């Protein structure tokens, strides 16, 4: 496995992805949340506080797994990474339709946990051109080796 992930304090950054209206609409369908500020551009522009539609906060959170594919090294054969949970999740800035976002991961600690290792990451979802991130959190990932 690449040693980059074992260096606490070194940020690893994913590729950018586009957040367009069809993407937001598919997410709304998946989680059954069709609030107008997410799915109705005309009404969101006329009545909403953001001048148009925005992505769900949970969309930003759910993208973290995708962002790991280009930011973090792939696990070695036989190693499984399990989502163990989150702490300190905060949604700080809206992601407007048409924005580009990416993930930023910084390993804070790694400690033994049962038969595996528990990694604690500081994570951010950054919005291109925006100083304030869309979301910040601490993400706990349990790393387990399968039986070979």
Buried (B, 14 or more C-beta within 10 A) or exposed (E): EEEEBEEBEEEBBBEBBEBEBEBBBEBBEEEEEEEBBBBBBEEBEEEBEEEBBBBBBBBBBEBBEEBBEBBBEEBEEEBEBEEBEBEEBEBBBBBBBEBBBBBBBBBBEBEEBEEBBBBBBBBBBBBEEBEEBBBBBBBBBBBBBEEE
